[in-house]
Amino acid sequence: MLSNITVWVEMLLNGIFTGAMYALMALGLSLIWSIVGVFNFSHGALYMVGGYVTWVLVVMLGVNLLLAILLTFVIMFPLGFVLDILLIKPLGKYAGTDEWGVGTVVVTLGVAIFFEAVALSIFGGQFRTLPPLLSQILDFGILRVSLQMVTSFSVAISLIIILWQFLKRTKIGLAMQAMSQDNEGAQMVGINPQLVYPLTFAISASLTGAVGSLLAPIYNIYPVVGWNAFGKAFVVVVIGGLGSISGTIFAGFVLGLLESFSNTFVSTHWTTVISFGTMIVILLLKPKGLFGIKEA
């Protein structure tokens, strides 16, 4: 009986940890969709870039892992800003033209492939790993928990709370919310998309890169790892409702718990099938997701 309790608690903790990472990773995708109206196919590539940036800082430059995670968050911010200014803005989104939609799909896919090619050329195709920041194991008698996982979870939750407070309590955060609810109306009352759009991309890139940093000591880094991350973020955003921040956070934890329990009771080989299957069922019942909002 004791061992069964341990298994259940471990599944619950693993699900909560994974869910926090999924929620943080999907928030950037949701922000860009709701505010800019772009479905960013380079989102997973930014996750991969964040992992490699952290690896370079720690392994090649000898930076402390915790500091490297912070530096990665900072480095990814201007990268997202530049991507929007150089690649999305010229497509006509800022001018309100209708031709930008297909262009953003092509461009963001191109960015993903470009980053993968660069990573493959520089680092090769082999897996890269990082030493954990904290190798200690917390022993609670019937339960053993990695201190690294606890630390990564704490950082992820902190970033989610900071983002939530930023959106609710700052002028620029409120402006971003206004644009997500009524883009044209927000511009009519003076909110400047020239600032909000690139800032949204920058925040999204920082959040996604941070997840790459937090998971780098736990999972492998390789050039195409971003597609798996993108797939998870896509499922979370669709289940929660495109553009819904609270829905994205909720759906992230739901997917994390679902995968944790399915890994134990079914098989790890069926995890992806179950995740996407759940998304399809939810879309059949609620086409806009659990917390769906109006289209941007």
Phi, psi and omega in degrees: 000319180298316180295325178295319177298318179300315180299316180297318180294319178297319177298318180296314181294318178298321179294319179293317178299310180298320180298322178297319179294317179298317181297314180297319181293322184280339182300320179297318178297318180293320179300312182296320180295313186287327185265311184269335182080023181244132172266106192277102180283353176268006184301314180294325178296326178292325173301314179297317179299318178301319178297317181290322178300316178296318179299316179298315182297319185278308188280317186269328184253352175074023180283144175301140186300318181297319177293323179297322178297317178296316180296322178298317178302317181289318182294322183290337182299304178295332178298314177297320179300314181293321179303318180291313184296317186275330189245326183268315181303316181296345181284351175104004182300317184294329182276355178080019179284163185264355186272356188285339188303302180295325180299321180292326177298312181297314184294313182292325173297318178298321177297317179299313180294321179298312180297321178296317180296319179296315179298319180295321180291322184275314189255349183078180184269354183287156180288142174245142179230157178242143174292143180294148176296319181229119183264358183291152176246126177277121184253116179250030179085278180273355186222135176239128184233134178289129179294331177298316179295320179298317180295313180299318179298317181297318178295316180299314179297320179299318180294322178296316180294318179299316179298315180301314179293324178299316181289329186269334193240351180252155181297317180291325177296317177294325177295320178296319177297320180298319180290330178289331181274320180206091187302308183293319179297321179297319178293326180294333179265011171106003178284127188268112178293339179298337176261315188293317183299305180295328178294323178297315177298320181295315178297317179300315180296321180295315180297315181293318177297325179296321177297318176302321178291315184294327182267349182301322178284350184254320181241167181283155174247131176205162192303325184257015181296338183296332182291325176294318178296318179298318180299317179295315180298321179299313180298316181298313182296319181291317179296315182290332184114120183305122177090354181269115181292310180296322178296322179296316180297313180299313182294328178299314179290324177299314181294320178300314179293319179300315180292321180298315181287324179291327177299325183277314189269340180246270178186149177296336180291339183258002185300311181295320179298316180294320181298309181290327176297318177298318178300317181296317180298316180296321179294326177293325181275320179225093186304336180261010180089175185295324181237039187301142176242175181296155181294147180290000000 
